[in-house]
Amino acid sequence: MAAGQPVVAVVGYPNVGKSTLFNRIVGRRDAVVDSTAGVTRDRRQAGAEWRGTGFQLVDTGGIDAADESAMAKQVTAQAAAAIEDADVVLFVVDVTTAPTPGDEDIADLLRRSDTPVIVVANKCDAARHEAAAAGLWAFGLGPVVTVSAAHGRGSGELLDTLVDTLPARGPSTSASGLDRPAVCILGRPNVGKSSILNAILAEQRAVVDSRPGTTRDPIDTLVDVDGREVVLIDTAGLRKRGKTREALERYSQVRALEAASRSDVALVVCDATEGITDTDLAAAEAAVKAGCATVLVVNKWDAAQPELLDLTERIERKTRQRPPLEVCSAVSGEGVHRLLPAALRLYDRYRERVPTGTLNRILRQLAEERPGPRKGGRRLSLRYLVQTGTSPPRFRLDVNDRDLLKRDYVVWLEGRLRRELGFEGVPLVLDIRERRR
């Protein structure tokens, strides 16, 4: 979470509108919203601000004490942990059906906590619901505020009440004073993405289950890596094109790709028992298209140990970005400590600016190594190279005639520049400009 910011947890029974309220307050569709009960399973965190006061909002899965399944128990444990960590709890109740036995169970849980509570009477879309909301004062938990999260009704009053209840905190700043690198975890379903997140955090922040597709929302967590603050984002599994059947799964995949687009580095997780598959490489390519630097992480190394040289050669044949390879086991913890330092090394390269003199020295060497294509009496001349941007690195190459450029030569040139500059795993944008003498 942002340093110094208070934390607000959103809790309630399944399908009462917690994620809709979360999206309303945050101001964007960060949580997956669906009419199916139990869509949110993990804790989901994002920053919000009202009247100049910033806070971290945490969405949780629905608490159902009557559900004895292992998944429901994990979700309830996640919500209970969020309540413990919070400065204020928003207890969301569906005013059209409340109070239910499930609401009563949650109220009992909150009464045993010392955390201040605001009861949010949601789905209050008509005047007749106001009377039902008044009955929620009987919980004895705190003020009752009526809202319609779907339509925004009452959200300003709720935020006013929330800000007045929040404890005073200092301003939110990074310990380093720099922008925080954002690192997302991408990959196929069931390769161990959430297990890696948990191993990194050394706590059960994400629900882990043996069934594919447990994670549906991206999960943001702030971690400290040797004094540097890093935003770590777990995501839903990416499937092959055409394999996503449910609308909910399709939307989760969209959210995963959007998470990549707001990240600087992607840890693309593969399963050592299956090797690096085409779907793994497609996930890495999706990260590249989103502008991420990429690290390929081979998980479950304790279960199988494929030949690293074979994996590296496959990566070099199939990808232009040539991401570095890391191996680990989320179960045993082997190699997990290397993942975020590897991501930070790529992040530093991602933001690096190369001196123009160095670029043109390398450009002359490459022109001598492989002269440009010739057409008739004219040969391509590589005249000047300059860096025009970072994050990702962007370069402008001046040539004498764009028509002389062939695709294979551009691919070769990009690959050699990446190797010479140490940009393996980092997206490299090369703009071509024709400059005649």
C-alpha positions as CSV (number, residue, x, y, z in Angstrom):
1,M,0.0,0.0,0.0
2,A,1.1,3.6,-0.4
3,A,3.2,4.7,2.6
4,G,1.2,6.7,5.1
5,Q,-2.2,6.1,3.6
6,P,-5.1,4.6,5.6
7,V,-6.6,1.4,4.4
8,V,-10.4,0.8,3.8
9,A,-11.7,-2.7,3.5
10,V,-14.9,-3.5,1.6
11,V,-16.6,-6.6,3.0
12,G,-20.0,-8.3,2.8
13,Y,-22.0,-11.4,1.8
14,P,-21.5,-12.6,-1.8
15,N,-23.2,-10.7,-4.6
16,V,-24.2,-7.6,-2.5
17,G,-22.3,-5.2,-4.8
18,K,-18.9,-4.9,-3.2
19,S,-16.9,-4.8,-6.4
20,T,-19.4,-2.4,-8.0
21,L,-18.9,-0.1,-5.0
22,F,-15.1,-0.6,-5.3
23,N,-15.2,0.4,-8.9
24,R,-17.4,3.4,-8.2
25,I,-15.1,4.8,-5.5
26,V,-11.9,4.1,-7.4
27,G,-13.3,5.6,-10.5
28,R,-12.5,2.8,-13.0
29,R,-13.5,-0.8,-13.7
30,D,-10.6,-2.4,-11.8
31,A,-12.7,-5.3,-10.3
32,V,-14.5,-7.9,-12.4
33,V,-18.3,-7.4,-11.9
34,D,-20.7,-10.1,-12.7
35,S,-24.1,-11.3,-11.5
36,T,-22.6,-14.6,-10.5
37,A,-22.1,-14.8,-6.7
38,G,-18.4,-15.2,-5.6
39,V,-16.7,-13.6,-8.5
40,T,-14.2,-11.8,-6.3
41,R,-12.0,-14.3,-4.4
42,D,-8.8,-12.4,-3.6
43,R,-8.1,-9.1,-1.9
44,R,-7.9,-6.4,-4.6
45,Q,-6.3,-3.0,-3.7
46,A,-6.3,0.4,-5.4
47,G,-5.8,4.0,-4.4
48,A,-8.6,6.5,-4.2
49,E,-9.0,10.2,-3.0
50,W,-11.8,12.3,-1.7
51,R,-11.6,15.9,-0.5
52,G,-7.9,15.8,-0.7
53,T,-7.5,12.7,1.4
54,G,-5.9,9.7,-0.1
55,F,-6.6,6.1,1.0
56,Q,-6.1,2.5,-0.2
57,L,-9.4,0.6,-0.9
58,V,-9.3,-3.2,-0.6
59,D,-12.0,-5.3,-2.2
60,T,-12.6,-8.8,-0.8
61,G,-14.5,-11.9,-1.6
62,G,-17.9,-12.6,-0.2
63,I,-18.0,-14.0,3.3
64,D,-20.3,-17.0,3.7
65,A,-19.8,-18.7,7.0
66,A,-22.3,-21.4,6.1
67,D,-20.2,-22.5,3.1
68,E,-17.9,-25.3,4.3
69,S,-15.9,-25.7,1.1
70,A,-12.2,-25.2,1.2
71,M,-12.4,-22.3,-1.3
72,A,-15.0,-20.5,0.8
73,K,-12.9,-20.9,3.9
74,Q,-9.9,-19.3,2.1
75,V,-12.0,-16.4,0.8
76,T,-13.3,-15.8,4.4
77,A,-9.8,-15.9,5.7
78,Q,-8.7,-13.3,3.1
79,A,-11.6,-11.1,4.1
80,A,-10.8,-11.5,7.8
81,A,-7.1,-10.6,7.2
82,A,-8.3,-7.5,5.3
83,I,-10.5,-6.4,8.3
84,E,-7.5,-6.8,10.6
85,D,-5.3,-4.7,8.3
86,A,-7.9,-2.0,7.8
87,D,-8.4,1.4,9.5
88,V,-12.1,1.5,8.4
89,V,-14.4,-1.2,7.1
90,L,-17.3,-0.6,4.7
91,F,-19.8,-3.4,5.4
92,V,-21.9,-3.7,2.3
93,V,-25.5,-5.0,2.6
94,D,-28.1,-5.6,-0.1
95,V,-30.9,-3.4,1.2
96,T,-33.4,-5.3,-1.0
97,T,-32.9,-8.5,0.9
98,A,-31.3,-7.6,4.2
99,P,-30.8,-8.6,6.8
100,T,-30.0,-12.2,6.0
101,P,-28.4,-14.8,8.2
102,G,-25.2,-14.3,6.2
103,D,-25.3,-10.5,7.0
104,E,-25.8,-11.3,10.7
105,D,-22.7,-13.6,10.7
106,I,-20.6,-10.9,9.2
107,A,-21.9,-8.3,11.7
108,D,-20.9,-10.7,14.5
109,L,-17.4,-10.9,13.1
110,L,-17.1,-7.1,12.8
111,R,-18.4,-6.6,16.4
112,R,-15.5,-8.7,17.6
113,S,-13.1,-6.4,15.8
114,D,-11.9,-3.0,17.0
115,T,-12.0,-1.5,13.5
116,P,-14.5,1.3,12.9
117,V,-17.4,0.2,10.6
118,I,-19.6,2.1,8.2
119,V,-22.7,0.1,7.1
120,V,-23.4,0.6,3.4
121,A,-27.0,0.0,2.4
122,N,-26.5,-0.8,-1.2
123,K,-29.0,-1.1,-4.1
124,C,-31.1,1.7,-2.5
125,D,-32.7,2.7,-5.8
126,A,-36.2,3.7,-4.6
127,A,-37.7,5.5,-1.7
128,R,-39.2,2.3,-0.3
129,H,-35.7,1.0,0.4
130,E,-34.9,3.9,2.8
131,A,-37.2,2.3,5.4
132,A,-35.4,-1.0,5.1
133,A,-32.1,0.7,5.4
134,A,-33.1,2.3,8.7
135,G,-33.4,-1.2,10.2
136,L,-29.7,-1.8,9.6
137,W,-28.9,0.5,12.6
138,A,-29.9,-2.6,14.7
139,F,-26.5,-4.1,13.8
140,G,-25.0,-1.6,16.3
141,L,-21.9,-1.3,14.2
142,G,-21.8,2.3,13.1
143,P,-23.4,4.8,10.8
144,V,-25.7,3.5,8.0
145,V,-25.3,5.3,4.6
146,T,-27.7,4.5,1.7
147,V,-26.2,4.2,-1.8
148,S,-26.7,2.8,-5.2
149,A,-23.3,1.8,-6.3
150,A,-24.5,0.9,-9.8
151,H,-25.9,4.4,-10.4
152,G,-23.7,6.5,-8.0
153,R,-26.6,7.6,-5.8
154,G,-25.3,8.5,-2.3
155,S,-21.7,7.9,-3.1
156,G,-20.6,11.4,-2.2
157,E,-22.3,11.2,1.2
158,L,-20.6,7.8,1.8
159,L,-17.2,9.2,0.9
160,D,-17.8,12.2,3.2
161,T,-18.6,9.9,6.1
162,L,-15.6,7.7,5.2
163,V,-13.1,10.6,5.2
164,D,-14.5,11.9,8.5
165,T,-14.0,8.5,10.0
166,L,-10.4,7.9,8.7
167,P,-7.5,8.4,11.0
168,A,-5.1,11.2,10.3
169,R,-2.1,10.1,8.3
170,G,1.0,11.7,6.8
171,P,1.3,12.4,3.1
172,S,1.7,9.5,0.8
173,T,5.3,9.3,-0.6
174,S,7.6,6.6,-1.8
175,A,10.5,5.8,0.5
176,S,12.8,6.3,-2.4
177,G,11.1,9.4,-3.8
178,L,11.0,7.7,-7.2
179,D,8.2,6.3,-9.3
180,R,7.4,2.7,-8.2
181,P,8.1,0.0,-10.7
182,A,5.0,-2.0,-11.6
183,V,5.6,-5.8,-12.1
184,C,2.8,-8.0,-13.3
185,I,2.7,-11.8,-13.2
186,L,1.3,-13.3,-16.4
187,G,0.9,-16.8,-17.7
188,R,-1.4,-19.7,-18.6
189,P,-3.9,-20.9,-16.0
190,N,-2.6,-23.1,-13.2
191,V,1.2,-22.6,-13.8
192,G,1.5,-21.2,-10.3
193,K,1.2,-17.4,-10.6
194,S,-0.6,-16.9,-7.3
195,S,1.7,-19.4,-5.6
196,I,4.7,-17.3,-6.7
197,L,3.0,-14.2,-5.5
198,N,2.4,-15.8,-2.1
199,A,6.0,-17.1,-1.9
200,I,7.3,-13.6,-2.7
201,L,5.1,-12.0,0.0
202,A,5.6,-14.9,2.4
203,E,1.9,-14.6,3.3
204,Q,-1.4,-15.8,1.8
205,R,-2.4,-12.6,0.0
206,A,-3.9,-14.5,-3.0
207,V,-6.2,-17.5,-2.9
208,V,-4.4,-20.6,-4.3
209,D,-6.4,-23.6,-5.6
210,S,-5.5,-26.6,-7.8
211,R,-8.3,-25.7,-10.2
212,P,-7.3,-23.5,-13.2
213,G,-8.8,-20.0,-13.2
214,T,-8.9,-19.3,-9.4
215,T,-7.7,-15.7,-9.9
216,R,-10.1,-13.5,-11.9
217,D,-9.1,-9.9,-10.8
218,P,-5.6,-8.5,-11.0
219,I,-4.3,-8.1,-7.5
220,D,-2.0,-5.1,-6.6
221,T,0.4,-5.4,-3.7
222,L,3.1,-3.0,-2.6
223,V,6.4,-4.8,-1.6
224,D,9.8,-3.6,-0.5
225,V,12.8,-5.0,-2.4
226,D,16.1,-3.8,-0.8
227,G,14.6,-0.4,0.0
228,R,12.8,0.0,-3.3
229,E,9.0,0.0,-3.4
230,V,7.5,-2.3,-6.1
231,V,3.9,-2.7,-7.2
232,L,3.3,-6.4,-7.7
233,I,0.3,-7.4,-9.8
234,D,-1.1,-11.0,-10.0
235,T,-3.5,-11.7,-12.9
236,A,-5.9,-14.2,-14.3
237,G,-4.6,-17.0,-16.6
238,L,-4.2,-16.3,-20.3
239,R,-5.6,-19.0,-22.6
240,K,-5.1,-19.7,-26.3
241,R,-7.2,-17.6,-28.6
242,G,-10.6,-19.3,-29.0
243,K,-10.2,-21.3,-25.8
244,T,-12.0,-18.7,-23.6
245,R,-15.6,-19.7,-23.4
246,E,-17.3,-17.8,-20.6
247,A,-17.9,-14.0,-20.9
248,L,-16.5,-13.7,-17.3
249,E,-13.2,-15.4,-18.4
250,R,-12.9,-13.2,-21.4
251,Y,-13.3,-10.1,-19.3
252,S,-10.8,-11.4,-16.8
253,Q,-8.3,-11.9,-19.6
254,V,-8.9,-8.3,-20.8
255,R,-8.2,-7.2,-17.2
256,A,-5.0,-9.2,-17.2
257,L,-3.8,-7.6,-20.5
258,E,-4.8,-4.1,-19.1
259,A,-2.7,-4.9,-16.0
260,A,0.2,-5.6,-18.4
261,S,-0.3,-2.3,-20.1
262,R,0.1,-0.4,-16.8
263,S,3.1,-2.5,-15.8
264,D,6.8,-1.9,-16.6
265,V,7.9,-5.5,-16.3
266,A,6.1,-8.8,-16.7
267,L,7.1,-12.1,-15.1
268,V,5.7,-14.6,-17.6
269,V,5.3,-17.9,-15.7
270,C,5.7,-21.3,-17.4
271,D,5.4,-24.8,-16.0
272,A,8.6,-26.8,-15.9
273,T,6.7,-30.1,-16.2
274,E,5.4,-29.0,-19.7
275,G,8.4,-26.8,-20.8
276,I,7.9,-23.6,-22.7
277,T,4.7,-23.9,-24.8
278,D,3.4,-21.7,-27.6
279,T,0.8,-20.3,-25.2
280,D,3.7,-19.2,-22.9
281,L,5.4,-17.5,-25.8
282,A,2.1,-15.9,-26.8
283,A,1.8,-14.5,-23.2
284,A,5.3,-13.1,-23.5
285,E,4.3,-11.6,-26.9
286,A,1.2,-10.0,-25.3
287,A,3.5,-8.4,-22.6
288,V,5.7,-7.0,-25.4
289,K,2.8,-5.5,-27.2
290,A,1.7,-3.9,-23.9
291,G,5.2,-2.3,-23.7
292,C,6.5,-4.5,-20.9
293,A,10.0,-5.7,-20.3
294,T,9.7,-9.5,-19.8
295,V,11.3,-12.2,-17.7
296,L,10.4,-15.9,-18.4
297,V,10.0,-17.7,-15.1
298,V,10.0,-21.5,-15.2
299,N,8.1,-22.6,-12.1
300,K,7.7,-26.1,-10.5
301,W,11.5,-26.6,-10.9
302,D,11.3,-29.2,-8.1
303,A,9.0,-31.3,-10.1
304,A,10.9,-31.3,-13.4
305,Q,14.2,-29.9,-14.6
306,P,14.2,-29.4,-18.4
307,E,17.5,-28.7,-20.2
308,L,18.1,-25.0,-19.8
309,L,20.1,-24.7,-23.0
310,D,17.1,-26.2,-25.0
311,L,14.7,-23.7,-23.4
312,T,17.1,-20.8,-24.1
313,E,17.4,-21.8,-27.7
314,R,13.7,-22.0,-28.1
315,I,13.2,-18.6,-26.6
316,E,15.8,-17.1,-29.0
317,R,14.2,-18.8,-32.0
318,K,10.6,-17.8,-31.2
319,T,10.9,-14.3,-29.6
320,R,12.5,-11.1,-30.8
321,Q,12.8,-9.6,-27.3
322,R,14.8,-12.6,-26.0
323,P,13.7,-12.4,-22.4
324,P,16.1,-13.6,-19.7
325,L,15.2,-17.0,-18.0
326,E,14.7,-17.6,-14.3
327,V,13.8,-20.9,-12.6
328,C,12.1,-21.4,-9.3
329,S,9.7,-23.5,-7.2
330,A,6.9,-21.6,-5.5
331,V,6.3,-24.7,-3.3
332,S,9.9,-25.1,-2.0
333,G,10.8,-21.4,-2.3
334,E,13.9,-22.2,-4.4
335,G,14.8,-19.3,-6.7
336,V,11.9,-17.1,-5.7
337,H,14.2,-14.6,-4.1
338,R,15.8,-13.9,-7.6
339,L,12.6,-12.9,-9.4
340,L,12.0,-9.4,-8.3
341,P,15.7,-8.4,-8.4
342,A,15.7,-9.7,-12.0
343,A,12.6,-7.6,-12.7
344,L,14.3,-4.5,-11.2
345,R,17.4,-5.0,-13.4
346,L,15.2,-5.0,-16.4
347,Y,13.3,-2.0,-15.1
348,D,16.5,0.0,-14.8
349,R,17.4,-0.9,-18.4
350,Y,13.8,0.0,-19.4
351,R,14.4,3.5,-18.2
352,E,18.0,3.9,-19.2
353,R,19.2,6.6,-21.7
354,V,22.2,5.7,-23.9
355,P,24.7,8.4,-24.9
356,T,24.4,9.3,-28.5
357,G,28.1,8.8,-29.1
358,T,27.8,5.2,-27.9
359,L,24.9,4.6,-30.1
360,N,26.6,5.8,-33.3
361,R,29.8,3.9,-32.4
362,I,27.7,0.7,-32.3
363,L,25.9,1.8,-35.5
364,R,29.2,2.1,-37.4
365,Q,30.3,-1.4,-36.2
366,L,27.0,-2.9,-37.3
367,A,27.2,-1.2,-40.7
368,E,30.6,-2.8,-41.2
369,E,29.5,-6.2,-39.9
370,R,26.6,-6.3,-42.3
371,P,26.3,-3.6,-45.0
372,G,22.9,-2.5,-45.9
373,P,20.8,-4.0,-48.8
374,R,21.6,-2.8,-52.3
375,K,19.1,-2.0,-55.1
376,G,20.5,-1.1,-58.5
377,G,23.3,1.3,-57.9
378,R,22.2,2.4,-54.4
379,R,23.0,0.9,-51.0
380,L,21.3,1.5,-47.7
381,S,23.3,3.8,-45.5
382,L,22.8,3.9,-41.7
383,R,23.5,7.6,-41.0
384,Y,22.6,8.5,-37.5
385,L,21.1,6.9,-34.3
386,V,19.7,8.8,-31.4
387,Q,17.5,7.9,-28.4
388,T,14.2,9.8,-28.3
389,G,12.5,8.2,-25.3
390,T,12.6,5.7,-22.4
391,S,10.1,3.3,-20.8
392,P,10.4,1.6,-23.2
393,P,13.6,2.8,-24.9
394,R,12.8,4.5,-28.3
395,F,15.4,5.3,-30.9
396,R,15.3,7.1,-34.3
397,L,17.5,5.8,-37.1
398,D,18.3,8.1,-40.0
399,V,18.9,6.4,-43.4
400,N,19.5,7.6,-46.9
401,D,16.5,5.7,-48.5
402,R,13.7,4.0,-46.6
403,D,12.8,2.0,-49.8
404,L,16.1,0.1,-49.5
405,L,15.2,-1.3,-46.0
406,K,14.2,-5.0,-46.0
407,R,12.3,-6.6,-43.1
408,D,14.9,-9.2,-42.4
409,Y,17.6,-6.4,-42.1
410,V,15.5,-4.4,-39.7
411,V,14.9,-7.6,-37.5
412,W,18.7,-8.3,-37.6
413,L,19.5,-4.7,-36.8
414,E,17.1,-4.6,-33.8
415,G,18.4,-7.9,-32.5
416,R,22.1,-6.8,-32.7
417,L,21.3,-3.4,-31.1
418,R,19.5,-5.2,-28.3
419,R,22.5,-7.5,-27.7
420,E,25.1,-4.6,-27.9
421,L,23.1,-2.4,-25.6
422,G,22.2,-5.1,-23.1
423,F,18.5,-4.8,-23.7
424,E,17.6,-8.5,-23.7
425,G,14.0,-8.7,-22.4
426,V,13.4,-5.0,-22.9
427,P,11.1,-3.7,-25.7
428,L,13.0,-1.6,-28.2
429,V,11.2,0.8,-30.5
430,L,13.1,1.7,-33.7
431,D,11.7,4.6,-35.7
432,I,13.1,5.0,-39.3
433,R,13.5,8.5,-40.8
434,E,14.8,9.1,-44.3
435,R,17.4,11.9,-44.5
436,R,19.0,12.5,-47.9
437,R,22.1,14.5,-48.2
